[in-house]
Amino acid sequence: MSIQGNRELIDKFYTAFAQKNVEVMNACYAKQAVFEDPAFGKLKDAEITSMWSMLVERGGNSLIVTHRILAVTNSTVKAQWTAIYPFSKTLRMVHNKITADFIIEDGKIVNHKDHFNMWKWCSMALGLPGMLLGWTGFMKNKVRKTALSSLHKYMQK
């Protein structure tokens, strides 16, 4: 795909996210896509589309998403995006700054990896326990286990 086409795909993805349009977001992914981030770990196929649906649903009207494209090639895009939302378990406000790397083939996202500071996220989402323990492997594993459990319960309904 062209550089312009790749830019438009990722702009479309994040614009749909900001508008809470998960159908458009999920249509940007290839069928065998892979997603990875510090909270969920590595997800595939229906896990990815369900994750976005769950996050948009839980964020509700309070979810605010902004983005900007940092770099584009014929097969990759690097973007920076911000999500502001109340964390569903504590209702504490999270202002997460994320860098995303995409690999694109045939006009679809085949690989999407988000990078963010897990300690900062834990501090915002969990308060004092996150501030004190968010940097530890224990807390990171607990967050991932909880996120995956929530996702799989969401997928069953």
Secondary structure, 3 states (H helix, E strand, C coil): CCHHHHHHHHHHHHHHHHCCCHHHHHHCEEEEEEEEECCCEEEECHHHHHHHHHHHHHHHHHCEEEEEEEEECCCEEEEEEEEEEECCCCCCEEEEEEEEEEEEECCEEEEEEEECCHHHHHHHHHCHHHHHHCCCHHHHHHHHHHHHHHHHHHHHC
